[in-house]
């Protein structure tokens, strides 16, 4: 029987990249830390809400309104998730 392990940062990073790519309908290879509404036309306000909802559902976290507004790139989103992980 396979042993269950905690997700590593690299698997979490890949999962987040895949999540964002899926919502934006992009190839995961096109998603970088700088991917956000300023750099990607597909990242609209509606897609932003969809990304946040998927992140909350996938990672079992709740983002505050301030955190949602601050997540203007994949890197910023990754930072918020890291902070959430440290406080739990």
Jmol script that loads the backbone (N, CA, C; Angstrom):
load data "model"
ATOM      1  N   UNK A   1       0.837  -1.172   0.000  1.00  0.00           N
ATOM      2  CA  UNK A   1       0.000   0.000   0.000  1.00  0.00           C
ATOM      3  C   UNK A   1       0.887   1.242   0.000  1.00  0.00           C
ATOM      4  N   UNK A   2       0.557   2.228  -0.811  1.00  0.00           N
ATOM      5  CA  UNK A   2       1.351   3.447  -0.919  1.00  0.00           C
ATOM      6  C   UNK A   2       1.185   4.287   0.337  1.00  0.00           C
ATOM      7  N   UNK A   3       2.273   4.886   0.747  1.00  0.00           N
ATOM      8  CA  UNK A   3       2.267   5.738   1.929  1.00  0.00           C
ATOM      9  C   UNK A   3       1.826   7.145   1.545  1.00  0.00           C
ATOM     10  N   UNK A   4       0.922   7.720   2.308  1.00  0.00           N
ATOM     11  CA  UNK A   4       0.465   9.080   2.050  1.00  0.00           C
ATOM     12  C   UNK A   4       1.476  10.066   2.612  1.00  0.00           C
ATOM     13  N   UNK A   5       1.766  11.101   1.848  1.00  0.00           N
ATOM     14  CA  UNK A   5       2.713  12.113   2.295  1.00  0.00           C
ATOM     15  C   UNK A   5       2.106  13.485   2.117  1.00  0.00           C
ATOM     16  N   UNK A   6       2.648  14.425   2.849  1.00  0.00           N
ATOM     17  CA  UNK A   6       2.237  15.815   2.702  1.00  0.00           C
ATOM     18  C   UNK A   6       2.674  16.313   1.331  1.00  0.00           C
ATOM     19  N   UNK A   7       1.880  17.179   0.706  1.00  0.00           N
ATOM     20  CA  UNK A   7       2.321  17.731  -0.581  1.00  0.00           C
ATOM     21  C   UNK A   7       3.594  18.553  -0.388  1.00  0.00           C
ATOM     22  N   UNK A   8       4.522  18.394  -1.298  1.00  0.00           N
ATOM     23  CA  UNK A   8       5.743  19.181  -1.236  1.00  0.00           C
ATOM     24  C   UNK A   8       5.510  20.510  -1.938  1.00  0.00           C
ATOM     25  N   UNK A   9       6.424  21.451  -1.714  1.00  0.00           N
ATOM     26  CA  UNK A   9       6.266  22.741  -2.370  1.00  0.00           C
ATOM     27  C   UNK A   9       6.303  22.599  -3.883  1.00  0.00           C
ATOM     28  N   UNK A  10       7.116  21.668  -4.398  1.00  0.00           N
ATOM     29  CA  UNK A  10       7.193  21.528  -5.856  1.00  0.00           C
ATOM     30  C   UNK A  10       5.903  20.939  -6.419  1.00  0.00           C
ATOM     31  N   UNK A  11       5.282  19.979  -5.735  1.00  0.00           N
ATOM     32  CA  UNK A  11       4.010  19.453  -6.232  1.00  0.00           C
ATOM     33  C   UNK A  11       2.917  20.498  -6.079  1.00  0.00           C
ATOM     34  N   UNK A  12       2.976  21.268  -5.002  1.00  0.00           N
ATOM     35  CA  UNK A  12       1.991  22.335  -4.816  1.00  0.00           C
ATOM     36  C   UNK A  12       2.164  23.408  -5.887  1.00  0.00           C
ATOM     37  N   UNK A  13       3.405  23.735  -6.216  1.00  0.00           N
ATOM     38  CA  UNK A  13       3.669  24.733  -7.255  1.00  0.00           C
ATOM     39  C   UNK A  13       3.136  24.258  -8.597  1.00  0.00           C
ATOM     40  N   UNK A  14       3.350  22.995  -8.908  1.00  0.00           N
ATOM     41  CA  UNK A  14       2.850  22.430 -10.158  1.00  0.00           C
ATOM     42  C   UNK A  14       1.330  22.420 -10.165  1.00  0.00           C
ATOM     43  N   UNK A  15       0.731  22.082  -9.029  1.00  0.00           N
ATOM     44  CA  UNK A  15      -0.722  22.052  -8.923  1.00  0.00           C
ATOM     45  C   UNK A  15      -1.315  23.452  -9.105  1.00  0.00           C
ATOM     46  N   UNK A  16      -0.704  24.460  -8.481  1.00  0.00           N
ATOM     47  CA  UNK A  16      -1.190  25.830  -8.617  1.00  0.00           C
ATOM     48  C   UNK A  16      -1.048  26.307 -10.060  1.00  0.00           C
ATOM     49  N   UNK A  17       0.070  26.013 -10.679  1.00  0.00           N
ATOM     50  CA  UNK A  17       0.277  26.379 -12.080  1.00  0.00           C
ATOM     51  C   UNK A  17      -0.785  25.735 -12.963  1.00  0.00           C
ATOM     52  N   UNK A  18      -1.056  24.468 -12.725  1.00  0.00           N
ATOM     53  CA  UNK A  18      -2.077  23.762 -13.493  1.00  0.00           C
ATOM     54  C   UNK A  18      -3.465  24.331 -13.266  1.00  0.00           C
ATOM     55  N   UNK A  19      -3.756  24.708 -12.034  1.00  0.00           N
ATOM     56  CA  UNK A  19      -5.043  25.291 -11.699  1.00  0.00           C
ATOM     57  C   UNK A  19      -5.251  26.605 -12.447  1.00  0.00           C
ATOM     58  N   UNK A  20      -4.248  27.476 -12.386  1.00  0.00           N
ATOM     59  CA  UNK A  20      -4.338  28.765 -13.077  1.00  0.00           C
ATOM     60  C   UNK A  20      -4.436  28.551 -14.586  1.00  0.00           C
ATOM     61  N   UNK A  21      -3.626  27.657 -15.116  1.00  0.00           N
ATOM     62  CA  UNK A  21      -3.660  27.366 -16.556  1.00  0.00           C
ATOM     63  C   UNK A  21      -5.035  26.857 -16.965  1.00  0.00           C
ATOM     64  N   UNK A  22      -5.631  26.014 -16.151  1.00  0.00           N
ATOM     65  CA  UNK A  22      -6.950  25.475 -16.464  1.00  0.00           C
ATOM     66  C   UNK A  22      -8.002  26.583 -16.502  1.00  0.00           C
ATOM     67  N   UNK A  23      -8.014  27.439 -15.502  1.00  0.00           N
ATOM     68  CA  UNK A  23      -9.002  28.527 -15.461  1.00  0.00           C
ATOM     69  C   UNK A  23      -8.793  29.493 -16.629  1.00  0.00           C
ATOM     70  N   UNK A  24      -7.537  29.793 -16.933  1.00  0.00           N
ATOM     71  CA  UNK A  24      -7.248  30.744 -18.012  1.00  0.00           C
ATOM     72  C   UNK A  24      -7.250  30.092 -19.393  1.00  0.00           C
ATOM     73  N   UNK A  25      -7.422  28.774 -19.429  1.00  0.00           N
ATOM     74  CA  UNK A  25      -7.411  28.011 -20.673  1.00  0.00           C
ATOM     75  C   UNK A  25      -6.108  28.231 -21.438  1.00  0.00           C
ATOM     76  N   UNK A  26      -5.011  28.035 -20.719  1.00  0.00           N
ATOM     77  CA  UNK A  26      -3.657  28.177 -21.266  1.00  0.00           C
ATOM     78  C   UNK A  26      -2.904  26.875 -21.030  1.00  0.00           C
ATOM     79  N   UNK A  27      -1.794  26.726 -21.703  1.00  0.00           N
ATOM     80  CA  UNK A  27      -0.898  25.607 -21.431  1.00  0.00           C
ATOM     81  C   UNK A  27      -0.147  25.907 -20.132  1.00  0.00           C
ATOM     82  N   UNK A  28       0.026  24.922 -19.258  1.00  0.00           N
ATOM     83  CA  UNK A  28       0.757  25.159 -18.007  1.00  0.00           C
ATOM     84  C   UNK A  28       2.154  25.737 -18.231  1.00  0.00           C
ATOM     85  N   UNK A  29       2.792  25.386 -19.331  1.00  0.00           N
ATOM     86  CA  UNK A  29       4.133  25.898 -19.621  1.00  0.00           C
ATOM     87  C   UNK A  29       4.133  27.414 -19.843  1.00  0.00           C
ATOM     88  N   UNK A  30       2.982  27.983 -20.171  1.00  0.00           N
ATOM     89  CA  UNK A  30       2.876  29.424 -20.401  1.00  0.00           C
ATOM     90  C   UNK A  30       2.684  30.214 -19.109  1.00  0.00           C
ATOM     91  N   UNK A  31       2.378  29.532 -18.017  1.00  0.00           N
ATOM     92  CA  UNK A  31       2.108  30.197 -16.738  1.00  0.00           C
ATOM     93  C   UNK A  31       3.421  30.361 -15.977  1.00  0.00           C
ATOM     94  N   UNK A  32       3.739  31.608 -15.637  1.00  0.00           N
ATOM     95  CA  UNK A  32       4.945  31.916 -14.870  1.00  0.00           C
ATOM     96  C   UNK A  32       4.549  32.626 -13.573  1.00  0.00           C
ATOM     97  N   UNK A  33       5.521  32.940 -12.766  1.00  0.00           N
ATOM     98  CA  UNK A  33       5.267  33.679 -11.529  1.00  0.00           C
ATOM     99  C   UNK A  33       4.678  35.060 -11.816  1.00  0.00           C
ATOM    100  N   UNK A  34       4.992  35.622 -12.964  1.00  0.00           N
ATOM    101  CA  UNK A  34       4.504  36.957 -13.336  1.00  0.00           C
ATOM    102  C   UNK A  34       3.147  36.941 -14.025  1.00  0.00           C
ATOM    103  N   UNK A  35       2.623  35.765 -14.321  1.00  0.00           N
ATOM    104  CA  UNK A  35       1.326  35.687 -14.979  1.00  0.00           C
ATOM    105  C   UNK A  35       0.272  36.333 -14.089  1.00  0.00           C
ATOM    106  N   UNK A  36      -0.458  37.279 -14.663  1.00  0.00           N
ATOM    107  CA  UNK A  36      -1.497  37.995 -13.930  1.00  0.00           C
ATOM    108  C   UNK A  36      -2.252  38.886 -14.895  1.00  0.00           C
ATOM    109  N   UNK A  37      -3.164  39.691 -14.397  1.00  0.00           N
ATOM    110  CA  UNK A  37      -3.969  40.526 -15.287  1.00  0.00           C
ATOM    111  C   UNK A  37      -3.144  41.557 -16.064  1.00  0.00           C
ATOM    112  N   UNK A  38      -2.008  41.968 -15.536  1.00  0.00           N
ATOM    113  CA  UNK A  38      -1.175  42.956 -16.226  1.00  0.00           C
ATOM    114  C   UNK A  38      -0.386  42.338 -17.384  1.00  0.00           C
ATOM    115  N   UNK A  39      -0.219  41.018 -17.351  1.00  0.00           N
ATOM    116  CA  UNK A  39       0.609  40.366 -18.364  1.00  0.00           C
ATOM    117  C   UNK A  39      -0.146  39.383 -19.246  1.00  0.00           C
ATOM    118  N   UNK A  40      -1.377  39.070 -18.870  1.00  0.00           N
ATOM    119  CA  UNK A  40      -2.123  38.026 -19.560  1.00  0.00           C
ATOM    120  C   UNK A  40      -3.552  38.490 -19.812  1.00  0.00           C
ATOM    121  N   UNK A  41      -3.911  38.659 -21.074  1.00  0.00           N
ATOM    122  CA  UNK A  41      -5.246  39.147 -21.424  1.00  0.00           C
ATOM    123  C   UNK A  41      -6.349  38.216 -20.936  1.00  0.00           C
ATOM    124  N   UNK A  42      -6.069  36.931 -20.822  1.00  0.00           N
ATOM    125  CA  UNK A  42      -7.083  35.975 -20.381  1.00  0.00           C
ATOM    126  C   UNK A  42      -7.439  36.140 -18.905  1.00  0.00           C
ATOM    127  N   UNK A  43      -6.571  36.805 -18.129  1.00  0.00           N
ATOM    128  CA  UNK A  43      -6.812  36.985 -16.691  1.00  0.00           C
ATOM    129  C   UNK A  43      -7.705  38.210 -16.506  1.00  0.00           C
ATOM    130  N   UNK A  44      -8.992  38.016 -16.667  1.00  0.00           N
ATOM    131  CA  UNK A  44      -9.989  39.071 -16.495  1.00  0.00           C
ATOM    132  C   UNK A  44     -10.473  39.077 -15.045  1.00  0.00           C
ATOM    133  N   UNK A  45     -11.331  40.030 -14.718  1.00  0.00           N
ATOM    134  CA  UNK A  45     -11.866  40.079 -13.359  1.00  0.00           C
ATOM    135  C   UNK A  45     -12.686  38.832 -13.043  1.00  0.00           C
ATOM    136  N   UNK A  46     -13.431  38.338 -14.018  1.00  0.00           N
ATOM    137  CA  UNK A  46     -14.195  37.104 -13.809  1.00  0.00           C
ATOM    138  C   UNK A  46     -13.260  35.924 -13.578  1.00  0.00           C
ATOM    139  N   UNK A  47     -12.227  35.819 -14.385  1.00  0.00           N
ATOM    140  CA  UNK A  47     -11.260  34.727 -14.217  1.00  0.00           C
ATOM    141  C   UNK A  47     -10.543  34.837 -12.872  1.00  0.00           C
ATOM    142  N   UNK A  48     -10.307  36.060 -12.412  1.00  0.00           N
ATOM    143  CA  UNK A  48      -9.669  36.263 -11.101  1.00  0.00           C
ATOM    144  C   UNK A  48     -10.532  35.635 -10.006  1.00  0.00           C
ATOM    145  N   UNK A  49     -11.822  35.900 -10.056  1.00  0.00           N
ATOM    146  CA  UNK A  49     -12.749  35.334  -9.070  1.00  0.00           C
ATOM    147  C   UNK A  49     -12.757  33.809  -9.175  1.00  0.00           C
ATOM    148  N   UNK A  50     -12.731  33.289 -10.390  1.00  0.00           N
ATOM    149  CA  UNK A  50     -12.715  31.844 -10.586  1.00  0.00           C
ATOM    150  C   UNK A  50     -11.437  31.221 -10.040  1.00  0.00           C
ATOM    151  N   UNK A  51     -10.309  31.887 -10.261  1.00  0.00           N
ATOM    152  CA  UNK A  51      -9.032  31.387  -9.736  1.00  0.00           C
ATOM    153  C   UNK A  51      -9.080  31.354  -8.218  1.00  0.00           C
ATOM    154  N   UNK A  52      -9.538  32.435  -7.605  1.00  0.00           N
ATOM    155  CA  UNK A  52      -9.610  32.503  -6.137  1.00  0.00           C
ATOM    156  C   UNK A  52     -10.528  31.403  -5.603  1.00  0.00           C
ATOM    157  N   UNK A  53     -11.679  31.215  -6.216  1.00  0.00           N
ATOM    158  CA  UNK A  53     -12.615  30.181  -5.767  1.00  0.00           C
ATOM    159  C   UNK A  53     -11.991  28.791  -5.864  1.00  0.00           C
ATOM    160  N   UNK A  54     -11.300  28.524  -6.962  1.00  0.00           N
ATOM    161  CA  UNK A  54     -10.648  27.220  -7.130  1.00  0.00           C
ATOM    162  C   UNK A  54      -9.526  27.026  -6.132  1.00  0.00           C
ATOM    163  N   UNK A  55      -8.761  28.082  -5.858  1.00  0.00           N
ATOM    164  CA  UNK A  55      -7.677  27.993  -4.867  1.00  0.00           C
ATOM    165  C   UNK A  55      -8.267  27.685  -3.494  1.00  0.00           C
ATOM    166  N   UNK A  56      -9.313  28.398  -3.113  1.00  0.00           N
ATOM    167  CA  UNK A  56      -9.925  28.162  -1.809  1.00  0.00           C
ATOM    168  C   UNK A  56     -10.441  26.729  -1.694  1.00  0.00           C
ATOM    169  N   UNK A  57     -11.072  26.243  -2.747  1.00  0.00           N
ATOM    170  CA  UNK A  57     -11.604  24.886  -2.739  1.00  0.00           C
ATOM    171  C   UNK A  57     -10.484  23.845  -2.734  1.00  0.00           C
ATOM    172  N   UNK A  58      -9.497  24.026  -3.570  1.00  0.00           N
ATOM    173  CA  UNK A  58      -8.414  23.054  -3.705  1.00  0.00           C
ATOM    174  C   UNK A  58      -7.551  22.964  -2.456  1.00  0.00           C
ATOM    175  N   UNK A  59      -7.215  24.114  -1.870  1.00  0.00           N
ATOM    176  CA  UNK A  59      -6.290  24.139  -0.743  1.00  0.00           C
ATOM    177  C   UNK A  59      -6.972  24.237   0.614  1.00  0.00           C
ATOM    178  N   UNK A  60      -8.299  24.323   0.619  1.00  0.00           N
ATOM    179  CA  UNK A  60      -9.023  24.367   1.887  1.00  0.00           C
ATOM    180  C   UNK A  60      -8.716  25.602   2.709  1.00  0.00           C
ATOM    181  N   UNK A  61      -8.539  26.735   2.028  1.00  0.00           N
ATOM    182  CA  UNK A  61      -8.249  27.995   2.711  1.00  0.00           C
ATOM    183  C   UNK A  61      -9.344  29.002   2.394  1.00  0.00           C
ATOM    184  N   UNK A  62      -9.362  30.061   3.163  1.00  0.00           N
ATOM    185  CA  UNK A  62     -10.289  31.169   2.914  1.00  0.00           C
ATOM    186  C   UNK A  62      -9.437  32.427   2.801  1.00  0.00           C
ATOM    187  N   UNK A  63      -9.524  33.108   1.659  1.00  0.00           N
ATOM    188  CA  UNK A  63      -8.764  34.335   1.456  1.00  0.00           C
ATOM    189  C   UNK A  63      -9.618  35.530   1.858  1.00  0.00           C
ATOM    190  N   UNK A  64      -8.973  36.490   2.511  1.00  0.00           N
ATOM    191  CA  UNK A  64      -9.666  37.715   2.880  1.00  0.00           C
ATOM    192  C   UNK A  64      -9.813  38.587   1.637  1.00  0.00           C
ATOM    193  N   UNK A  65     -10.667  39.593   1.729  1.00  0.00           N
ATOM    194  CA  UNK A  65     -10.842  40.520   0.601  1.00  0.00           C
ATOM    195  C   UNK A  65      -9.517  41.189   0.252  1.00  0.00           C
ATOM    196  N   UNK A  66      -8.740  41.544   1.249  1.00  0.00           N
ATOM    197  CA  UNK A  66      -7.428  42.169   1.017  1.00  0.00           C
ATOM    198  C   UNK A  66      -6.497  41.210   0.285  1.00  0.00           C
ATOM    199  N   UNK A  67      -6.485  39.949   0.692  1.00  0.00           N
ATOM    200  CA  UNK A  67      -5.632  38.959   0.029  1.00  0.00           C
ATOM    201  C   UNK A  67      -6.075  38.750  -1.419  1.00  0.00           C
ATOM    202  N   UNK A  68      -7.382  38.712  -1.639  1.00  0.00           N
ATOM    203  CA  UNK A  68      -7.900  38.537  -3.005  1.00  0.00           C
ATOM    204  C   UNK A  68      -7.444  39.688  -3.887  1.00  0.00           C
ATOM    205  N   UNK A  69      -7.556  40.908  -3.383  1.00  0.00           N
ATOM    206  CA  UNK A  69      -7.122  42.079  -4.160  1.00  0.00           C
ATOM    207  C   UNK A  69      -5.619  42.064  -4.396  1.00  0.00           C
ATOM    208  N   UNK A  70      -4.856  41.532  -3.456  1.00  0.00           N
ATOM    209  CA  UNK A  70      -3.398  41.514  -3.560  1.00  0.00           C
ATOM    210  C   UNK A  70      -2.845  40.426  -4.463  1.00  0.00           C
ATOM    211  N   UNK A  71      -3.653  39.459  -4.797  1.00  0.00           N
ATOM    212  CA  UNK A  71      -3.196  38.342  -5.635  1.00  0.00           C
ATOM    213  C   UNK A  71      -3.278  38.741  -7.101  1.00  0.00           C
ATOM    214  N   UNK A  72      -2.355  39.558  -7.533  1.00  0.00           N
ATOM    215  CA  UNK A  72      -2.357  40.069  -8.905  1.00  0.00           C
ATOM    216  C   UNK A  72      -1.375  39.329  -9.803  1.00  0.00           C
ATOM    217  N   UNK A  73      -0.857  38.196  -9.327  1.00  0.00           N
ATOM    218  CA  UNK A  73       0.016  37.349 -10.140  1.00  0.00           C
ATOM    219  C   UNK A  73       0.064  35.963  -9.501  1.00  0.00           C
ATOM    220  N   UNK A  74       0.561  35.017 -10.234  1.00  0.00           N
ATOM    221  CA  UNK A  74       0.723  33.666  -9.697  1.00  0.00           C
ATOM    222  C   UNK A  74       1.691  33.700  -8.518  1.00  0.00           C
ATOM    223  N   UNK A  75       2.756  34.475  -8.634  1.00  0.00           N
ATOM    224  CA  UNK A  75       3.722  34.580  -7.542  1.00  0.00           C
ATOM    225  C   UNK A  75       3.095  35.136  -6.273  1.00  0.00           C
ATOM    226  N   UNK A  76       2.259  36.159  -6.408  1.00  0.00           N
ATOM    227  CA  UNK A  76       1.581  36.736  -5.243  1.00  0.00           C
ATOM    228  C   UNK A  76       0.623  35.721  -4.632  1.00  0.00           C
ATOM    229  N   UNK A  77      -0.061  34.994  -5.470  1.00  0.00           N
ATOM    230  CA  UNK A  77      -0.984  33.963  -4.994  1.00  0.00           C
ATOM    231  C   UNK A  77      -0.219  32.871  -4.252  1.00  0.00           C
ATOM    232  N   UNK A  78       0.917  32.490  -4.799  1.00  0.00           N
ATOM    233  CA  UNK A  78       1.761  31.489  -4.151  1.00  0.00           C
ATOM    234  C   UNK A  78       2.239  31.984  -2.786  1.00  0.00           C
ATOM    235  N   UNK A  79       2.562  33.273  -2.693  1.00  0.00           N
ATOM    236  CA  UNK A  79       2.984  33.853  -1.424  1.00  0.00           C
ATOM    237  C   UNK A  79       1.891  33.821  -0.370  1.00  0.00           C
ATOM    238  N   UNK A  80       0.671  34.139  -0.775  1.00  0.00           N
ATOM    239  CA  UNK A  80      -0.465  34.096   0.149  1.00  0.00           C
ATOM    240  C   UNK A  80      -0.687  32.667   0.642  1.00  0.00           C
ATOM    241  N   UNK A  81      -0.589  31.707  -0.259  1.00  0.00           N
ATOM    242  CA  UNK A  81      -0.755  30.310   0.145  1.00  0.00           C
ATOM    243  C   UNK A  81       0.339  29.881   1.121  1.00  0.00           C
ATOM    244  N   UNK A  82       1.554  30.333   0.906  1.00  0.00           N
ATOM    245  CA  UNK A  82       2.655  30.005   1.818  1.00  0.00           C
ATOM    246  C   UNK A  82       2.393  30.586   3.206  1.00  0.00           C
ATOM    247  N   UNK A  83       1.891  31.819   3.252  1.00  0.00           N
ATOM    248  CA  UNK A  83       1.550  32.435   4.541  1.00  0.00           C
ATOM    249  C   UNK A  83       0.443  31.657   5.250  1.00  0.00           C
ATOM    250  N   UNK A  84      -0.556  31.234   4.494  1.00  0.00           N
ATOM    251  CA  UNK A  84      -1.658  30.455   5.067  1.00  0.00           C
ATOM    252  C   UNK A  84      -1.137  29.139   5.630  1.00  0.00           C
ATOM    253  N   UNK A  85      -0.210  28.501   4.921  1.00  0.00           N
ATOM    254  CA  UNK A  85       0.349  27.226   5.357  1.00  0.00           C
ATOM    255  C   UNK A  85       1.143  27.404   6.657  1.00  0.00           C
ATOM    256  N   UNK A  86       1.847  28.532   6.780  1.00  0.00           N
ATOM    257  CA  UNK A  86       2.640  28.783   7.989  1.00  0.00           C
ATOM    258  C   UNK A  86       1.773  29.025   9.214  1.00  0.00           C
ATOM    259  N   UNK A  87       0.588  29.581   9.030  1.00  0.00           N
ATOM    260  CA  UNK A  87      -0.265  29.922  10.163  1.00  0.00           C
ATOM    261  C   UNK A  87      -1.164  28.769  10.597  1.00  0.00           C
ATOM    262  N   UNK A  88      -1.160  27.664   9.845  1.00  0.00           N
ATOM    263  CA  UNK A  88      -2.008  26.535  10.229  1.00  0.00           C
ATOM    264  C   UNK A  88      -1.223  25.472  10.937  1.00  0.00           C
TER     265      UNK A  88
END
end "model"
wireframe off; spacefill off
backbone 0.3
color backbone group
